[in-house]
């Protein structure tokens, strides 16, 4: 039996999960696996970078799940500091460049996995590439930022954007003793929430001493005589800065795929079938932050960059490449984060998402506590729920509150995946004891209120 070659582009979550799973199913005599990674690290937690920068995670290597040497010991030829510069689909080969030696070469493949991840959104603004301006997506990016913090004498930081990364990096910079200003072009921080819930996050950031400026679209980055960043300007003001962190979000890194003529969606991500195979290409798969996936609530494709999805994609791809079978049905858009002790969670659709797909909906918002009100240490949480007006189908949940608030969103994530109505949710048999929940869990209180609203609204 001839040995097939699997080529993997990208040495992080999706790519190496795919390679590892394929190796479990097929030995080296059946499947040769060659993986290319342009960076210095493999199989690490990008989601943990803000906590490493902030000092909550002591060492960079704590974020690394498996080193290149460990992958090689398991029969995967992982070539670091090697960038894929071209995919020749018809010729079934990729062109690579050794970034240390500066040499180019071609490598053929029988099967290809594209796991090129995402890149930080970097708007085309004057001065955006100046020294001292950092995107934070990879361990290399995190190390570069820490090097800048160590070498900078000033203590003024500006974070552009108030999404998950922006908010987490603002807190990390605060821990380094910086005076932090967050510039957000939206109405409230955390655009993944509705503005009324984002307002609670804004209040928490104010409490930490972070200055959050909303409705502030950045127009340029100013530099000093040394060429380094000195300030960030908006249409109405200028904010001094010794370091700038971009927390605007990420985009699928599909430059190679686009050049190769592979199918992309409206967000620029690769389009795949349920088996994570690139549409129209029998021997090419893609997964992780470079793909678009089906939103099970709206029925539309969307781009969500999360390590949870990337690892699942990799497992499914590896199974299919290795001769087994797996599918990825889609997502409901669950995500959690925190600002100091305030936990933030969402799943499903926001109000503007529901409007965009033409759903008639209603909302309910309740305040409750994370434990029985009389139990010591009980803290407040706010739960917002969206339900379809006529059917009562759950459409989305957002939760902001103290300890124990964020992971409650998993209840709603399961309900969304199952297509439950708020009436069905209200009857869920959830765990109860005073240290963990009131008699009526906050999610059930929100569901009960939503049931009443649906019944009152009628058709």
C-alpha positions as CSV (number, residue, x, y, z in Angstrom):
1,X,0.0,0.0,0.0
2,X,1.4,3.4,-1.0
3,X,1.9,6.0,1.7
4,X,-0.2,9.0,1.4
5,X,0.9,12.5,2.5
6,X,-1.1,14.8,4.6
7,X,0.0,18.4,4.6
8,X,-1.2,20.7,7.4
9,X,-0.9,24.5,7.2
10,X,-0.8,25.9,10.7
11,X,0.6,24.4,13.9
12,X,-1.9,25.5,16.5
13,X,-5.3,24.2,17.7
14,X,-7.1,23.0,14.6
15,X,-4.1,22.0,12.6
16,X,-2.3,20.0,15.2
17,X,-5.6,18.5,16.5
18,X,-6.2,17.3,13.0
19,X,-2.7,15.9,12.6
20,X,-2.8,14.2,16.0
21,X,-6.1,12.5,15.4
22,X,-5.1,11.4,11.9
23,X,-2.0,9.9,13.4
24,X,-3.9,8.0,16.0
25,X,-6.0,6.4,13.2
26,X,-3.2,5.8,10.7
27,X,0.4,4.8,11.2
28,X,3.4,6.3,9.4
29,X,3.4,3.5,6.8
30,X,-0.1,4.5,5.7
31,X,0.0,8.3,6.2
32,X,3.0,10.7,6.3
33,X,2.1,13.9,8.1
34,X,3.9,17.2,7.4
35,X,2.9,20.3,9.2
36,X,4.1,23.9,8.6
37,X,4.0,26.7,11.2
38,X,5.5,30.1,10.6
39,X,5.8,31.1,14.2
40,X,8.0,29.9,17.1
41,X,5.3,27.9,19.0
42,X,2.8,25.1,18.4
43,X,-0.4,24.0,20.1
44,X,-0.9,26.9,22.6
45,X,-3.8,28.7,24.1
46,X,-4.2,32.0,22.4
47,X,-7.2,32.7,24.7
48,X,-4.8,32.7,27.7
49,X,-2.5,35.4,26.3
50,X,-4.1,38.3,28.1
51,X,-3.8,36.4,31.4
52,X,-0.2,35.7,30.8
53,X,0.5,39.4,29.9
54,X,-1.4,40.4,33.0
55,X,0.6,38.0,35.2
56,X,-2.2,35.7,36.2
57,X,-0.4,33.0,34.2
58,X,3.2,33.1,35.4
59,X,5.1,31.6,32.4
60,X,4.6,31.7,28.7
61,X,5.2,28.0,28.4
62,X,2.2,27.3,30.7
63,X,0.1,28.1,27.7
64,X,1.7,25.5,25.5
65,X,-0.1,22.2,25.4
66,X,2.4,20.3,23.2
67,X,5.8,21.4,21.9
68,X,7.1,20.8,18.4
69,X,9.4,18.1,19.8
70,X,6.5,16.3,21.4
71,X,4.6,16.4,18.1
72,X,7.6,15.0,16.2
73,X,7.9,12.2,18.8
74,X,4.4,11.2,17.9
75,X,5.2,10.8,14.2
76,X,4.3,14.3,12.9
77,X,6.9,16.2,10.8
78,X,6.3,19.6,12.2
79,X,8.5,22.3,10.6
80,X,8.6,25.5,12.6
81,X,9.4,28.9,11.2
82,X,8.2,27.7,7.8
83,X,5.6,29.8,6.0
84,X,3.3,28.5,3.3
85,X,3.3,31.1,0.6
86,X,1.2,29.4,-2.1
87,X,-1.3,26.6,-2.5
88,X,-1.3,25.0,-5.9
89,X,-4.7,23.2,-5.9
90,X,-4.4,21.6,-9.3
91,X,-0.9,20.4,-8.8
92,X,-1.6,19.3,-5.2
93,X,1.4,21.0,-3.7
94,X,2.3,24.0,-1.5
95,X,5.2,26.4,-1.8
96,X,7.0,27.1,1.5
97,X,9.6,29.5,2.7
98,X,12.1,28.7,5.5
99,X,12.0,32.0,7.4
100,X,15.4,31.4,9.0
101,X,17.3,30.3,5.8
102,X,15.2,32.4,3.4
103,X,14.9,29.4,0.9
104,X,11.8,28.3,-1.0
105,X,10.6,24.8,-1.8
106,X,7.6,22.8,-2.9
107,X,5.9,20.0,-1.0
108,X,3.3,17.7,-2.6
109,X,0.2,16.5,-0.8
110,X,-2.5,13.9,-1.2
111,X,-4.6,15.5,1.4
112,X,-4.4,19.1,2.7
113,X,-5.6,20.8,5.9
114,X,-5.8,24.6,6.0
115,X,-5.7,25.9,9.6
116,X,-4.3,29.4,9.1
117,X,-6.2,30.9,11.9
118,X,-7.2,34.6,12.2
119,X,-5.3,37.9,12.1
120,X,-6.0,40.9,14.3
121,X,-8.0,43.6,12.6
122,X,-5.6,46.4,11.7
123,X,-7.4,49.3,10.1
124,X,-5.6,51.3,7.4
125,X,-4.9,54.4,9.6
126,X,-1.9,56.7,9.5
127,X,0.7,55.5,12.0
128,X,-1.0,52.2,12.7
129,X,2.3,50.3,12.1
130,X,4.4,52.5,14.3
131,X,6.6,50.9,17.0
132,X,4.6,50.5,20.2
133,X,1.4,49.5,18.4
134,X,0.5,45.9,19.1
135,X,-2.0,43.3,17.9
136,X,-2.3,40.4,20.2
137,X,-3.1,37.1,18.5
138,X,-0.1,34.8,18.9
139,X,2.4,34.0,21.6
140,X,4.9,35.9,19.5
141,X,2.6,38.9,19.7
142,X,2.3,38.5,23.4
143,X,6.0,38.3,23.9
144,X,6.5,41.4,21.7
145,X,4.0,43.4,23.8
146,X,5.7,42.3,27.1
147,X,9.1,43.3,25.6
148,X,7.6,46.8,24.8
149,X,6.2,47.1,28.3
150,X,9.5,46.3,29.9
151,X,11.4,48.8,27.7
152,X,8.9,51.7,27.9
153,X,9.4,54.3,30.7
154,X,6.0,56.0,30.2
155,X,2.9,54.6,31.8
156,X,0.0,55.6,29.5
157,X,-1.7,52.9,27.4
158,X,-4.5,53.1,24.9
159,X,-6.6,50.1,23.9
160,X,-8.4,50.5,20.6
161,X,-11.6,48.4,20.8
162,X,-13.6,47.1,23.7
163,X,-14.4,43.5,22.7
164,X,-13.2,40.5,24.6
165,X,-9.5,41.0,23.8
166,X,-9.7,44.8,24.3
167,X,-11.4,44.5,27.7
168,X,-9.1,41.7,28.9
169,X,-6.0,43.5,27.7
170,X,-7.1,46.7,29.4
171,X,-7.2,44.9,32.7
172,X,-3.8,43.3,32.0
173,X,-2.2,46.7,31.3
174,X,-3.8,48.0,34.5
175,X,-1.9,45.3,36.4
176,X,1.3,46.6,34.9
177,X,0.7,50.0,36.5
178,X,-0.5,51.7,33.3
179,X,-3.1,54.5,33.1
180,X,-5.5,52.8,30.6
181,X,-7.8,54.5,28.2
182,X,-10.1,52.3,26.0
183,X,-11.4,53.8,22.8
184,X,-14.6,52.1,21.5
185,X,-16.4,53.2,18.4
186,X,-19.7,51.6,19.6
187,X,-22.3,52.7,22.1
188,X,-21.0,50.5,24.9
189,X,-18.1,48.1,25.4
190,X,-18.6,44.4,24.5
191,X,-20.4,44.7,21.2
192,X,-21.1,40.9,21.5
193,X,-23.8,42.0,24.1
194,X,-26.7,44.3,23.6
195,X,-26.0,47.9,24.7
196,X,-28.1,47.7,27.8
197,X,-25.9,44.7,29.0
198,X,-22.7,46.4,27.8
199,X,-23.5,49.3,30.1
200,X,-23.0,47.0,33.1
201,X,-19.5,46.2,31.8
202,X,-18.8,49.9,31.3
203,X,-19.7,50.5,34.9
204,X,-17.3,47.7,36.0
205,X,-14.5,49.1,33.9
206,X,-15.0,52.6,35.5
207,X,-14.8,50.9,38.9
208,X,-11.4,49.5,38.0
209,X,-10.1,52.9,37.0
210,X,-10.2,52.3,33.3
211,X,-11.3,55.3,31.3
212,X,-13.7,54.0,28.6
213,X,-14.6,56.4,25.8
214,X,-17.6,55.3,23.7
215,X,-18.6,56.5,20.2
216,X,-14.9,57.2,19.6
217,X,-13.7,56.2,16.2
218,X,-10.0,56.3,15.9
219,X,-8.7,58.5,13.0
220,X,-4.9,58.2,13.3
221,X,-1.9,57.2,15.5
222,X,0.6,59.9,16.2
223,X,4.3,59.4,16.6
224,X,7.1,61.3,18.4
225,X,10.5,62.3,17.1
226,X,11.8,58.8,17.8
227,X,9.2,57.4,15.5
228,X,7.4,55.6,18.3
229,X,3.7,55.9,19.1
230,X,2.9,59.1,21.1
231,X,-0.9,59.4,20.9
232,X,-4.1,58.1,19.4
233,X,-6.6,60.6,17.9
234,X,-10.4,60.4,17.3
235,X,-12.5,62.9,15.5
236,X,-12.9,65.0,18.7
237,X,-9.8,64.4,20.9
238,X,-6.3,63.1,21.3
239,X,-5.2,60.6,23.9
240,X,-1.5,60.3,24.9
241,X,0.0,56.8,24.6
242,X,3.3,55.1,25.3
243,X,1.9,51.8,24.1
244,X,-1.2,50.9,22.1
245,X,-3.0,47.6,21.9
246,X,-5.4,46.8,19.2
247,X,-8.5,45.0,20.5
248,X,-10.7,45.6,17.5
249,X,-11.3,41.9,16.8
250,X,-10.0,39.4,14.2
251,X,-10.5,38.4,10.6
252,X,-10.1,35.0,9.0
253,X,-6.5,34.6,7.7
254,X,-7.5,33.3,4.3
255,X,-5.0,35.1,2.0
256,X,-3.6,31.8,0.7
257,X,-7.1,30.3,0.2
258,X,-8.3,33.4,-1.7
259,X,-5.3,33.4,-4.0
260,X,-5.9,29.6,-4.6
261,X,-9.5,30.3,-5.6
262,X,-11.0,28.4,-2.7
263,X,-14.6,29.3,-1.7
264,X,-15.0,32.1,0.9
265,X,-18.1,33.4,2.7
266,X,-19.3,36.9,3.4
267,X,-16.9,37.3,6.4
268,X,-13.9,36.1,4.3
269,X,-13.8,32.7,6.0
270,X,-13.4,29.4,4.1
271,X,-16.7,27.5,3.5
272,X,-16.8,23.8,4.3
273,X,-19.4,21.0,4.5
274,X,-20.4,19.3,7.7
275,X,-17.3,17.1,7.5
276,X,-15.1,20.3,7.4
277,X,-14.1,19.5,3.8
278,X,-13.7,22.7,1.7
279,X,-16.7,22.9,-0.5
280,X,-16.0,21.5,-4.0
281,X,-12.7,20.0,-3.0
282,X,-12.5,16.3,-2.1
283,X,-9.1,16.2,-0.5
284,X,-8.9,19.7,1.2
285,X,-10.2,20.4,4.7
286,X,-10.2,23.6,6.7
287,X,-10.9,24.4,10.4
288,X,-10.4,26.8,13.2
289,X,-10.5,30.6,13.0
290,X,-10.1,30.6,9.2
291,X,-13.5,29.1,8.5
292,X,-17.2,30.2,8.7
293,X,-19.6,27.9,10.4
294,X,-23.4,27.5,10.6
295,X,-25.2,29.4,13.3
296,X,-27.8,27.0,14.5
297,X,-30.1,29.7,15.7
298,X,-30.2,32.1,12.7
299,X,-29.5,29.5,10.0
300,X,-26.8,31.8,8.6
301,X,-23.0,31.3,8.2
302,X,-20.9,33.3,10.6
303,X,-17.3,33.7,11.7
304,X,-16.4,32.9,15.4
305,X,-12.8,32.7,16.5
306,X,-12.7,30.4,19.5
307,X,-10.3,27.7,20.6
308,X,-13.2,25.4,21.5
309,X,-14.4,25.3,17.9
310,X,-10.9,25.0,16.5
311,X,-10.1,21.9,18.6
312,X,-13.4,20.3,17.6
313,X,-12.8,21.1,14.0
314,X,-9.4,19.5,14.2
315,X,-10.7,16.3,15.8
316,X,-13.4,16.0,13.1
317,X,-10.9,16.7,10.2
318,X,-8.4,14.2,11.6
319,X,-11.1,11.5,11.9
320,X,-12.2,12.0,8.3
321,X,-8.6,12.1,7.0
322,X,-7.8,9.0,9.0
323,X,-10.7,7.0,7.5
324,X,-13.2,7.4,10.3
325,X,-16.1,9.9,10.2
326,X,-17.3,13.0,12.0
327,X,-19.3,16.1,11.4
328,X,-19.5,19.6,12.9
329,X,-23.2,20.7,12.8
330,X,-22.7,24.3,13.8
331,X,-22.6,26.7,16.8
332,X,-24.9,28.8,18.9
333,X,-22.3,31.5,19.6
334,X,-21.4,30.9,23.3
335,X,-18.6,33.0,24.8
336,X,-17.6,34.0,28.3
337,X,-15.1,36.6,29.7
338,X,-14.5,38.7,32.8
339,X,-13.5,42.1,34.0
340,X,-12.0,41.8,37.4
341,X,-14.7,40.0,39.4
342,X,-17.5,40.7,36.9
343,X,-18.3,37.7,34.7
344,X,-19.7,38.2,31.2
345,X,-21.4,35.6,29.1
346,X,-23.6,35.4,25.9
347,X,-25.0,32.7,23.7
348,X,-27.4,32.8,20.7
349,X,-28.6,36.0,19.1
350,X,-28.5,39.6,20.2
351,X,-31.4,41.9,19.3
352,X,-29.7,43.2,16.2
353,X,-28.9,39.7,15.1
354,X,-32.5,38.7,15.4
355,X,-33.6,41.8,13.4
356,X,-31.0,41.1,10.7
357,X,-32.5,37.7,10.0
358,X,-36.1,38.9,10.2
359,X,-37.1,37.2,13.5
360,X,-39.9,38.7,15.5
361,X,-38.8,38.6,19.1
362,X,-39.3,39.9,22.6
363,X,-36.9,40.4,25.5
364,X,-37.0,40.1,29.2
365,X,-34.4,41.1,31.7
366,X,-34.2,40.1,35.4
367,X,-31.9,40.6,38.4
368,X,-31.2,37.8,40.8
369,X,-28.4,36.4,42.9
370,X,-25.8,33.7,42.3
371,X,-26.8,31.9,45.5
372,X,-29.7,32.1,48.0
373,X,-30.1,35.8,49.0
374,X,-29.5,35.0,52.6
375,X,-26.3,32.9,52.0
376,X,-23.1,34.8,52.8
377,X,-21.4,36.3,49.7
378,X,-24.4,36.3,47.4
379,X,-23.8,38.6,44.5
380,X,-26.1,40.1,41.9
381,X,-26.4,38.9,38.3
382,X,-28.4,40.2,35.4
383,X,-29.9,37.9,32.9
384,X,-31.4,39.0,29.5
385,X,-33.3,36.6,27.4
386,X,-34.6,36.8,23.8
387,X,-37.5,34.6,22.7
388,X,-39.3,34.3,19.3
389,X,-42.6,36.2,19.6
390,X,-45.0,33.6,18.3
391,X,-43.4,30.3,19.2
392,X,-41.5,31.1,22.3
393,X,-38.4,29.5,20.9
394,X,-35.3,30.6,22.8
395,X,-33.1,32.9,20.7
396,X,-30.4,34.1,23.0
397,X,-29.2,34.8,26.5
398,X,-26.8,37.3,28.0
399,X,-25.6,37.2,31.6
400,X,-23.5,39.7,33.5
401,X,-22.7,39.3,37.2
402,X,-20.6,38.0,40.0
403,X,-19.0,34.6,40.7
404,X,-21.0,31.7,39.0
405,X,-22.7,34.0,36.5
406,X,-20.8,33.2,33.3
407,X,-21.0,29.4,33.3
408,X,-24.8,29.6,33.7
409,X,-24.9,30.5,30.1
410,X,-24.1,26.8,29.3
411,X,-27.7,26.0,30.3
412,X,-28.9,28.3,27.6
413,X,-26.4,27.0,25.1
414,X,-27.7,23.5,25.5
415,X,-31.3,24.8,25.2
416,X,-30.5,26.7,22.0
417,X,-28.8,23.6,20.5
418,X,-31.8,21.5,21.3
419,X,-34.2,24.1,19.9
420,X,-36.1,24.5,23.2
421,X,-38.8,27.0,23.9
422,X,-38.6,29.2,27.0
423,X,-41.6,27.2,28.4
424,X,-39.6,24.0,28.1
425,X,-36.6,25.8,29.8
426,X,-38.7,26.9,32.7
427,X,-39.3,23.3,33.6
428,X,-35.6,22.2,33.5
429,X,-34.5,20.2,36.6
430,X,-31.4,22.2,37.6
431,X,-29.3,21.6,40.7
432,X,-30.2,23.6,43.8
433,X,-28.6,24.2,47.2
434,X,-28.4,27.6,48.9
435,X,-24.6,28.0,48.3
436,X,-25.1,27.6,44.5
437,X,-28.4,29.0,43.6
438,X,-31.7,30.5,44.8
439,X,-34.7,28.1,44.7
440,X,-35.4,29.5,41.3
441,X,-32.2,29.7,39.3
442,X,-31.7,33.1,37.6
443,X,-31.9,31.5,34.2
444,X,-35.2,29.9,35.1
445,X,-36.5,33.2,36.5
446,X,-35.7,34.8,33.1
447,X,-37.4,31.9,31.3
448,X,-40.5,32.2,33.4
449,X,-40.7,35.9,32.7
450,X,-40.2,35.2,29.0
451,X,-43.0,32.7,29.0
452,X,-45.4,35.3,30.5
453,X,-44.2,37.9,27.8
454,X,-44.8,35.4,25.0
455,X,-48.3,34.5,26.2
456,X,-49.2,38.1,26.7
457,X,-47.9,39.1,23.2
458,X,-49.9,36.3,21.5
459,X,-49.3,36.3,17.8
